[in-house]
Amino acid sequence: MMAQPLYADRRSADDRSLQDLWSDMTSQAATLVRNEVALAKIETTEQLSRAGKAGALFGAAGLAGLMALQLLSFAAAWGLAAVLADGLAFLIVGLVYLVVAVSVLGKARKQAAEVSLVPQQTVETLKEDVQWARAQRR
């Protein structure tokens, strides 16, 4: 008696039943969905980290602005008051700190604008997955 090959009862890819094809497709689709969810989690975590850093910059700018406004403003204004009228000295110091605060705020806004909460890579791969699924149905 001749030994049969180990996979003799397996059908070739062309002879697979509709049930086998459907089973493979659903298994692949489930794997694809799991991978897309994992990618979305990674992308979202990355974007939230960037947003957190931008928020920290906003907070640092606010705290630095407050401390500078309270401490250095009085010292500088009193120093200028030795050569100018008191009101003019305090006005000049206030305008200088306003320029600094606007500059830091501009940097924080620029960094915050770079943050995208939409997971772009996931959106692109989902579009590819839809195309792949349509091709599988044909």
C-alpha positions as CSV (number, residue, x, y, z in Angstrom):
1,M,0.0,0.0,0.0
2,M,1.4,3.4,-1.0
3,A,1.5,6.1,1.7
4,Q,-0.6,9.1,0.9
5,P,0.9,12.6,1.3
6,L,0.4,14.3,4.6
7,Y,-2.1,16.8,3.1
8,A,-3.7,14.6,0.5
9,D,-7.2,15.4,1.8
10,R,-6.7,19.2,1.5
11,R,-8.2,20.7,-1.6
12,S,-6.2,23.1,-3.8
13,A,-7.1,26.8,-3.6
14,D,-9.2,26.5,-6.7
15,D,-11.3,23.7,-5.3
16,R,-12.1,25.4,-1.9
17,S,-15.7,25.6,-0.9
18,L,-17.6,28.8,-0.5
19,Q,-17.7,28.1,3.3
20,D,-13.9,27.8,3.4
21,L,-13.5,31.0,1.4
22,W,-16.0,32.8,3.6
23,S,-14.2,31.5,6.8
24,D,-10.9,32.7,5.5
25,M,-12.3,36.1,4.5
26,T,-13.9,36.6,7.9
27,S,-10.8,35.5,9.7
28,Q,-8.7,37.9,7.7
29,A,-11.2,40.7,8.2
30,A,-11.1,40.2,12.0
31,T,-7.3,40.3,12.0
32,L,-7.4,43.4,9.9
33,V,-9.8,45.1,12.3
34,R,-7.7,44.2,15.3
35,N,-4.6,45.6,13.5
36,E,-6.4,48.8,12.6
37,V,-7.6,49.3,16.2
38,A,-4.0,48.8,17.5
39,L,-2.7,51.3,15.0
40,A,-5.4,53.8,16.0
41,K,-4.4,53.4,19.6
42,I,-0.8,54.0,18.9
43,E,-1.5,57.0,16.7
44,T,-3.9,58.5,19.2
45,T,-1.4,58.1,22.1
46,E,1.2,59.8,20.0
47,Q,-1.0,62.7,19.2
48,L,-2.2,63.1,22.9
49,S,1.4,63.2,24.0
50,R,2.1,66.0,21.5
51,A,-1.0,67.8,22.8
52,G,0.2,67.4,26.4
53,K,3.5,68.9,25.6
54,A,1.8,71.9,23.9
55,G,-0.4,72.3,27.0
56,A,2.6,72.2,29.2
57,L,4.1,75.0,27.2
58,F,0.9,77.0,27.6
59,G,1.1,76.5,31.3
60,A,4.8,77.4,31.5
61,A,4.1,80.5,29.5
62,G,1.4,81.5,31.9
63,L,3.3,80.9,35.0
64,A,6.5,82.6,33.7
65,G,4.4,85.5,32.5
66,L,2.7,85.9,35.9
67,M,5.9,85.7,37.9
68,A,7.7,88.1,35.5
69,L,4.9,90.5,35.6
70,Q,4.7,90.6,39.4
71,L,8.4,90.6,40.3
72,L,10.4,92.1,37.5
73,S,7.8,94.7,36.5
74,F,8.0,96.5,39.8
75,A,11.8,96.4,39.9
76,A,12.2,97.7,36.3
77,A,9.5,100.3,36.7
78,W,11.1,101.6,39.9
79,G,14.5,101.7,38.2
80,L,13.0,103.7,35.3
81,A,11.2,105.9,37.7
82,A,14.5,107.3,38.7
83,V,14.9,109.0,35.3
84,L,11.2,109.2,34.0
85,A,7.9,110.0,35.5
86,D,6.5,107.1,37.5
87,G,3.5,106.4,35.2
88,L,5.6,106.4,32.1
89,A,8.1,104.1,33.7
90,F,5.4,101.5,34.6
91,L,3.8,101.8,31.2
92,I,7.1,101.0,29.4
93,V,7.8,98.0,31.5
94,G,4.2,96.7,31.0
95,L,4.5,97.0,27.3
96,V,7.8,95.1,27.3
97,Y,6.2,92.2,29.2
98,L,3.2,92.2,26.9
99,V,5.5,91.7,23.9
100,V,7.2,88.8,25.6
101,A,3.9,87.2,26.5
102,V,2.6,87.5,23.0
103,S,5.8,85.9,21.6
104,V,5.5,82.9,23.9
105,L,1.8,82.5,23.2
106,G,2.5,82.5,19.4
107,K,5.0,79.7,19.9
108,A,2.5,77.7,21.9
109,R,-0.3,78.2,19.4
110,K,2.0,77.1,16.6
111,Q,2.9,73.8,18.4
112,A,-0.7,73.2,19.2
113,A,-1.7,73.7,15.6
114,E,0.6,70.8,14.6
115,V,-1.4,68.4,16.7
116,S,-3.9,66.3,14.8
117,L,-6.4,64.2,16.7
118,V,-7.5,62.4,13.6
119,P,-5.2,59.3,13.2
120,Q,-4.2,60.0,9.6
121,Q,-2.2,56.7,9.1
122,T,-5.2,54.7,10.3
123,V,-7.6,56.6,7.9
124,E,-5.3,55.8,5.0
125,T,-5.0,52.1,5.8
126,L,-8.7,51.9,6.3
127,K,-9.2,53.2,2.8
128,E,-6.8,50.6,1.5
129,D,-8.7,47.9,3.4
130,V,-12.0,48.9,1.9
131,Q,-10.4,48.7,-1.6
132,W,-8.9,45.3,-0.7
133,A,-12.3,44.0,0.6
134,R,-14.0,45.2,-2.6
135,A,-11.4,43.4,-4.6
136,Q,-12.0,40.2,-2.6
137,R,-15.7,40.2,-3.3
138,R,-15.2,40.2,-7.1
